[in-house]
């Protein structure tokens, strides 16, 4: 059975138009995820791009990915990612065991991340795994014009905070049966289960998630600083 990578990439982006094909380091944003999957061919058997956009489709095909044309009814702003992943699985005739989800908006990933994460996925017999990163910030709420600390006490040192983690979006690994259950009930489809394994990533790339021009500029800065010789 196969392990495939699925890269969901819609054409519509309101805050950063055509962000998935903006050039980062001289190549379109989505291509970074395609190349990353292809560089892990000992794990990934096929790379699929799910898109509703002709330009993205042409670029994906040019770089050797297979393309699934995403229907309009699951291409809206509020449609969950699992819809596109499920639709892709439904079109594949080969038996798929595992799905590695790579988001194009997280183009920079540590080189060995997929290999290390997949090893943990197999070793722990996971149904799903997702990457997380520890947060070191002090959070609070404002209630009735009063600041209420959430994860610390006033005066507490940052290094003494109780560990909290955020989902960084770098990588997801999921059993295909979790996304496409036997009864095919859409409401049952999941990428992250209640028992998902949180894979801790301590790397600056975990802070890159492109949604605005400022996010893109930061990614470009890191790419030039850390990716090029």
Secondary structure, 3 states (H helix, E strand, C coil): CEEEEEEECCCCCCCCCCHHHCEECCEEHHHHHHHHHHCCCCCCCEEEEEECCHHHHHHHHHCCCEEEECCHHHCCCCCCHHHHHHHHHHHCCCCEEEEEECCCCCCCCCCCHHHHHHHHHHHCCCCEEEEEEEECCCCEEEECCEEEECCCCCCCCHHHCCCEEEEEEEEEEEEHHHHCCCCCCHHHCCCCCCCCEEEECCCHHHHCCCCCHHHHHHHHHHHHHHHCC
